[in-house]
Amino acid sequence: MQRKSLIALVAATVAAATALTGCSSGGGETTADGKKVINYWNWDPNMVTAMGACVPGFEKANPGYTVKISRYNVPDYFTKLTADFTAGNAPDVFQASGQYYPTYIAQHQIAEIGPLMKKNGYSNEFAKGIDPVKGTDGKTYGLTVDWNATGIYYNKDLLAKAGVTDAQMQHLTWNPTDGGTFGKVVKALTVDEHGVHGNQPGFDPKHVATYGMQLMAPQDPNGSQTFSSFAGALGWQAGDKLPYPTQIPYADPRFSETMKYLRSLSDDGFAPKIGEFGANTSVEDQLTSGKVAMMIQGSWDVATFSGNSKVNVGVAPLVKDSQTDKSLIQAGGDLEFIWQGSKQQDAAYKWLTYMTSNSCQQAAAKANPAFFSGIPSVFDSTAKQVAAKGMDITAFSNYLQHGLTAGANYTNGAGLQTAVVPVFQQYWEHQIGDEVFARLQKTSKQTIGQK
């Protein structure tokens, strides 16, 4: 998700540029020529581009309607959405994350769509694991429009200088004792200011020019871009019951071993320390500039690096269990819902389901390579499109081929984020020790489920 200040604009009014009458969301607007307006909100500029490409086809199939897409940046998006729930002015269709939608369901802000799906005979061509969104009550409340997952992005030029091959990157194993082949690669890619690599005698960890790995301090409760795959290689998962945990097993020794190892990367000069590059320097910028050689980021960064003339980037799968040669892949996606207060839920349902149609998926994928379609044949065309720009995303193709597993979703996810992430930061800076993980597990149990 993009974490910048609120842009507070209609990023794409992809309906025809005609005057609107009425001012409310949720089924109150019409155009000057009498079309009813379906308001759709999203925070992701990639999705705005992708779904914008779907609007002409939808309007052709539904001539009495037009779609207005508005984008607001995270975290202000959710503040505005909550305020508009209260004011009775929310959009007909909106995107929400696993951190928030369980709370919205509990607050009766999201419409159940199961009856409409049954009535209209809903089906799609999506791959295994990209499923409709169900609540804790087993009812269906939303649809997954695309999919995303994380991978290891690496600077191919720095890789070659360190003597590491692309083939080696496809089978990185990890363990908390010596780091496995992942640990060896991190050391090889780290270079101090005198040109000495991290696996060579005389390496100076206090004066590093290029870090082998990004800062691994967690920025979310389930470590989607940090500890998740590493702890997962040991058999750990981010919850006692998936997809709706009642607590997160932070007290599990496998978790503490993982955190200790990842923190040691910063301690030993193989990854940056907290605050070293400043808040305005993204990890993507660090990779592009050569400050770091590898990072774990989402599939959305394919659009950032494919065809990028400043840096030659490859993508590898997440670290693997040395016994099974499999990575723990917890996929996400753009989750879309209908507001309970919408005055035109049938029309909203048409737009919601159209987003998952083959026609829309093809148009979206063509418009933006960051859009990963859940339809395998459409995704294959994206992979070819990206390959033509010099970037191989076979790692992501293999994820889809072998089936995806949904990650954890938490009621009161925002509260959980606030409760645990600052503690992770304190741990990284050695202000607290391993004893904190038992306390964090209790905190997760107390926090999850609060409305």
Residue pairs with C-beta under 8 A, 6 or more apart in sequence:
1 43
1 44
1 74
1 97
2 43
2 44
2 45
2 73
2 74
3 73
3 74
3 75
4 73
4 74
5 73
5 76
6 72
6 73
6 76
6 77
6 80
7 71
7 72
7 73
8 72
8 76
9 70
9 71
10 68
10 69
10 70
10 71
11 45
11 48
11 69
11 70
11 71
12 48
12 49
12 52
12 69
12 70
12 71
13 68
13 69
13 70
14 51
14 52
14 55
14 67
14 68
14 69
15 31
15 35
15 37
15 55
15 59
15 66
15 67
15 68
16 31
16 66
18 31
18 32
18 33
19 31
19 32
20 29
20 30
20 31
20 32
20 37
20 68
21 29
21 30
21 31
21 32
22 28
22 29
22 30
23 29
24 88
24 89
25 39
25 84
25 89
25 90
25 91
25 92
25 339
26 39
26 88
26 89
26 90
26 91
26 92
26 339
26 341
26 342
26 343
26 344
27 36
27 92
27 342
27 343
27 344
27 347
27 348
28 343
29 36
29 37
29 39
29 68
30 36
30 37
31 37
31 66
35 63
35 64
35 65
35 66
36 64
36 65
36 66
36 344
36 347
37 65
37 66
37 67
37 68
38 65
38 66
38 67
38 68
38 92
38 93
38 344
38 347
38 348
38 351
39 68
39 70
39 91
39 92
39 93
40 51
40 67
40 68
40 69
40 70
40 91
40 92
40 93
40 94
40 351
41 69
41 70
41 71
41 72
41 77
41 81
41 91
41 93
41 94
41 95
42 48
42 51
42 69
42 70
42 71
42 94
42 95
42 334
43 71
43 72
43 73
43 74
43 77
43 95
44 71
44 95
44 300
44 334
45 71
46 300
46 303
46 368
46 370
46 371
47 95
47 145
47 146
47 334
47 371
48 69
48 71
49 367
49 368
49 371
50 146
50 364
50 365
50 367
50 368
50 370
50 371
51 69
51 145
51 355
51 360
51 364
52 69
52 367
53 363
53 364
53 366
53 367
53 368
54 354
54 355
54 359
54 360
54 363
54 364
55 66
55 67
55 69
57 354
57 359
57 360
57 363
58 65
58 67
58 350
58 351
58 354
58 360
59 65
59 66
59 67
61 354
62 347
62 350
65 347
65 350
65 351
67 351
70 91
72 80
78 100
78 414
81 90
81 94
81 96
84 90
84 91
85 104
85 107
85 109
85 339
85 341
88 341
90 109
90 339
90 341
90 342
91 339
92 338
92 339
92 342
92 344
92 345
92 347
92 348
92 351
93 336
93 337
93 338
93 339
93 342
93 348
93 351
93 352
94 336
94 337
94 339
95 334
95 335
95 336
95 337
96 104
96 110
96 142
96 335
96 337
97 335
97 413
98 243
98 332
98 335
98 407
98 408
98 409
98 410
98 413
99 220
99 409
99 410
99 413
99 414
99 416
99 417
100 413
100 414
101 110
101 133
101 141
101 142
101 335
101 337
101 409
102 135
102 136
102 244
102 409
102 410
102 411
102 412
102 413
103 411
103 412
103 413
103 414
103 451
104 110
104 337
105 135
105 136
105 141
106 411
106 451
107 451
108 340
109 339
109 340
109 341
110 141
110 142
110 337
110 338
110 339
110 340
111 141
111 337
111 338
111 339
111 340
111 342
111 345
112 139
112 140
112 141
113 132
113 140
113 141
113 142
113 143
113 338
113 349
113 352
114 139
114 140
116 122
116 345
116 346
116 349
117 132
117 140
117 353
120 349
120 353
122 353
124 356
124 357
124 374
124 375
125 358
125 374
125 375
125 377
126 144
126 356
126 374
126 375
127 147
127 374
127 375
127 376
127 400
127 403
127 404
128 403
128 404
129 147
129 331
129 403
129 404
129 405
129 406
130 144
130 147
130 331
130 333
130 374
130 404
131 144
131 406
132 140
132 142
132 143
132 144
133 140
133 141
133 142
133 143
133 144
133 335
133 337
134 140
134 141
135 141
136 244
136 411
141 337
142 335
142 336
142 337
142 338
142 352
143 335
143 336
143 352
143 353
143 355
143 356
144 333
144 334
144 335
144 336
144 356
144 374
145 333
145 334
145 335
145 336
145 355
145 356
145 374
146 333
146 334
146 361
146 364
146 371
146 372
146 373
146 374
147 299
147 331
147 332
147 333
147 372
147 373
147 374
147 400
147 404
148 298
148 299
148 300
148 331
148 332
148 333
148 334
148 372
149 298
149 299
149 329
149 330
149 331
149 332
149 396
149 399
149 404
150 224
150 225
150 228
150 229
150 296
150 297
150 298
150 299
150 318
151 296
151 297
151 299
151 315
151 316
151 317
151 318
151 395
151 396
152 169
152 172
152 294
152 295
152 296
152 315
152 316
152 317
152 318
152 319
153 287
153 294
153 295
153 296
153 297
153 301
153 305
153 313
153 314
153 315
154 169
154 189
154 287
154 293
154 294
154 295
154 313
154 314
154 315
154 316
155 287
155 290
155 293
155 294
155 311
155 312
155 313
156 166
156 312
156 313
156 314
157 311
157 312
158 189
158 210
158 290
158 293
159 165
159 166
159 169
159 189
159 293
159 314
162 185
162 188
162 189
162 191
162 197
162 293
163 188
164 185
164 188
164 189
166 314
166 316
168 181
168 185
169 185
169 314
169 316
170 316
170 317
170 395
171 181
171 320
171 325
172 180
172 181
172 182
172 185
172 316
172 317
172 319
172 320
173 180
173 181
173 182
173 233
173 319
173 320
173 321
173 322
173 325
174 180
174 181
174 182
174 183
174 230
174 233
174 319
174 320
174 322
175 233
175 234
175 322
176 234
176 257
176 258
176 260
176 261
179 186
179 261
180 319
180 322
182 319
184 199
185 212
185 294
186 198
186 212
186 213
186 265
186 270
186 271
186 294
187 197
187 198
187 199
187 212
187 270
188 197
188 198
188 199
188 212
189 197
189 198
189 210
189 212
189 213
189 293
189 294
190 197
190 198
190 203
190 208
190 210
190 211
190 212
190 269
190 270
190 293
191 197
191 198
191 208
191 209
191 210
192 198
192 203
192 204
192 205
192 207
192 208
192 209
192 269
193 204
193 207
193 208
193 209
194 202
194 204
194 207
195 209
196 202
196 203
196 204
197 203
198 205
198 212
198 269
198 270
203 269
204 269
205 268
205 269
205 270
206 269
208 269
210 290
210 291
210 292
210 293
211 269
211 270
211 271
211 272
211 291
211 292
211 293
212 265
212 270
212 271
212 292
212 293
212 294
213 265
213 270
213 271
213 292
213 293
213 294
213 295
214 271
214 272
214 283
214 286
214 287
214 292
214 294
214 295
214 296
215 266
215 271
215 272
215 273
215 274
215 276
215 283
216 226
216 227
216 262
216 263
216 265
216 266
216 271
217 226
217 263
217 266
217 274
217 424
217 425
217 428
218 226
218 227
218 421
218 424
219 225
219 226
219 421
220 417
220 421
221 238
221 248
221 410
221 413
221 416
221 417
221 420
221 421
221 444
222 228
222 238
222 239
222 248
222 330
222 407
222 408
223 231
223 238
224 330
224 332
224 407
225 296
225 297
225 298
226 262
226 296
227 255
227 258
227 259
227 262
228 238
228 328
228 330
228 407
229 296
229 318
229 319
229 327
229 328
229 329
230 258
230 261
230 262
230 319
231 254
231 255
231 258
232 327
232 328
232 330
233 319
233 320
233 321
233 322
233 327
233 328
234 254
234 257
234 258
234 321
235 254
236 249
236 252
236 254
236 255
236 258
237 249
237 328
237 408
238 245
238 248
238 330
238 407
238 408
239 245
239 246
239 247
239 248
239 249
239 408
240 246
240 247
240 248
240 249
242 406
242 407
242 408
243 406
243 407
243 408
243 409
244 408
244 409
244 410
244 411
245 408
245 410
245 444
245 448
246 445
246 448
246 449
247 441
247 444
247 445
247 448
248 408
248 440
248 441
248 444
248 448
249 255
249 441
250 256
250 420
250 437
250 438
250 440
250 441
250 444
251 437
251 438
251 440
251 441
255 437
256 434
256 437
259 424
259 427
259 434
259 437
260 434
262 271
263 427
263 428
265 271
266 272
266 273
266 274
266 428
271 292
272 286
272 291
272 292
274 425
274 428
274 429
277 286
277 291
283 292
283 295
283 297
284 295
284 297
284 301
284 304
284 305
285 291
286 292
286 295
287 293
287 294
287 295
287 311
287 313
288 308
288 310
288 311
290 311
296 318
298 332
299 370
299 372
299 393
299 396
300 370
301 370
302 315
302 369
302 370
302 386
302 391
302 393
302 396
303 368
303 369
303 370
305 311
305 313
305 391
306 369
306 386
306 389
306 390
306 391
307 389
307 390
307 391
312 390
313 391
314 391
314 392
315 391
315 392
315 393
315 395
315 396
316 395
317 327
317 329
317 395
317 398
317 399
318 327
318 328
318 329
319 327
320 326
320 327
321 327
321 328
328 405
329 399
329 404
329 405
330 405
330 406
330 407
330 408
331 399
331 404
331 405
331 406
331 407
332 406
332 407
333 374
336 352
336 355
337 352
338 345
338 348
338 349
338 352
339 348
342 348
354 360
355 364
356 374
358 375
358 378
361 373
361 374
361 375
361 378
362 373
362 378
362 381
364 371
364 373
365 371
365 372
365 373
365 378
365 379
365 381
365 382
365 385
366 381
366 385
369 382
369 385
369 386
371 382
372 379
372 382
372 396
372 400
373 379
373 382
376 400
376 401
379 397
379 400
380 397
383 393
383 394
383 396
383 397
386 393
387 393
410 416
410 448
411 448
411 449
411 450
411 451
412 447
412 448
412 449
412 450
412 451
415 447
415 450
416 444
416 447
416 448
419 443
419 444
419 447
420 440
420 443
420 444
423 432
423 436
423 440
426 432
426 436
427 433
427 436
